[in-house]
Amino acid sequence: MATKPVVLIVDDEAGVRESVRMVLKDAYEPVAVASGEAALEFLGGRSCDLIFLDVLMPGIDGLETLERIRARDTRVAVVMLTATKTVKTAVTAMKLGAFDYLTKPFDIEELRLVAERATENARLKQEVEVLREAVGQRYSFSNIVGQSEPMQKVFKTVAAVAPMKSTVLITGESGTGKELIARALHYHSPRASRPLVTLNCAAIPDNLLESELFGHERGSFTDAVDKKVGQFELAHTGTIFLDEIGEMSAGLQAKLLRVLEEGEIQRVGAPRPMKVDVRVVAATNRNLIENIAAGRFRKDLYFRLNVVTVELPPLRARRDDIPHLIAYFLTRKSRELGIPRKELAAATADRMLQHSWPGNVRELENVIERMLVLSGDSPVLTTEHLPSDMGMELTGDGNRDTALQVLSGLKTLSDAVDEFEREIIAQALSQTFYNQTRAAELLGTTRRILKYRMDKLGLDCPDSAPPAARIGA
């Protein structure tokens, strides 16, 4: 048999206590006391689900009793009982944290309804807190796989900046876990109980992104048939995570800069701005310094965003974490798929450890899920279950690695060509002791073109090169 909710009735009038007890005894376990002192004594040794609290009592009155209850427990629902002439006092009590109030003499059905609503509200609050605690634990550092030194540095930075309101810029290749770190920042901050809003700037067309970020008024443009609340408003008092910030247009960059500088937004079509209290966490897989040089990103916005930088290492730079990540995803994905956990054959593990993982942690997660799905009843995952292209990539095969990064969208063709050209020119310079004329001949070009390419790629002769070599004569 289910346990009845406990309701504490606090009133100095015996008749009121008995009336409330009789009305609620069938659905609740009522406990009646005659003073605020007695109520606090009861609550010192036992919890309850609902409190009916009289406003005017000798000794500690209802308002002071409410304040002391709230200092101990913010979850229990409190309903004030008051005479008609003290309704203003009851409203004050609600501002102090009371759920509702009833005036004496009260209606029996109204009493039952308020009791039902109050206990349901308290139950929902408790469920939300339990869920919030579970989410916070999910994004705790102990649940983010990363025992390598580079990741420990990341955790140290996140732990230091999370309690602050400072803007954070998370950088790193696609698939390194930037959103995971953004969530950890939020759930380790004082804003953990407030909204966390996530927006991928690259996933929304530029002509719609402003409305998505800041909202719009009805009729502000052709399709604006209703008023829309923007993501910044939804994130008020919480955190907004702007992923792929490098994809934002110049016009929106200027408006975002205003939000960071002034703490206010303006809906499209609104006559005046409004204040918002939002912590901004941004992320990008692009080199924003290069984008600034190319005129694609505002320098002033970069410095506003880059108060604290969290740079996530690619998986190939934290190879010590690969075995732990494999074990973690094998367990998690097996549970999600509802199948027994499987083991890796030694050759499979070796192949995975040698893979360069251009798609980083996301690629590793997807590979393991694919292997589990395609392995059927086999309790062991063999090399046959690996994607075919993993066998084509050998550690140290830079050309193959670069090709995979370009084809998977992790690197542009232009960047890949620049990297290849930079490496070839650097090797030619080193081989000719940094004599530019000889290096140009080795590369089958002229010294003037070589110098042009060196300047474009940011290559220069080192200070240790012989003087004659640096002159290029």
Buried (B, 14 or more C-beta within 10 A) or exposed (E): EEEBBBBBBBBBBEEBBBBBBEBBEEBBBBBBBBBBBBBBEBBEEEEBBBBBBBBBBEEBBBBBBBEBBBEEEEEBBBBBBBBEEBBEBBEBBBEBBBBBBBBBEBEEEEBBEBBBBBBEBBBEBEEEEEEEEEBBEEBEBEEBBBEBEBBEBBBEBBEEBBEBBBBBBBBBBBBBBBBBBBBBBBBBBEBBEBBBBBBBBEEBEEEEBBBBBBBBBEEBEEEBEEBBEBBBBBBBEBBBBBBBBBBBBEEBBEBBBEBBEEEEBBBBBBEEBBEBEBBBBBBBBBBBEEBBEEEBBBEEBBEBBBBBEBEBBBBBBBEEBBBEBBBBBBEBBBEEEEBEEBEBBEEBBEBBEBBBBBBBBBBBBBBBBBBBEEBEEEEEBBBEBBBEEBEEBEEEEEEBBBBBBBEEEBBEEEBBEBBEBBEEBBEBBEEBBBBBBBBBBBBEBEBEEBBEBBEEBEBEBEEEBEEEBBEBE
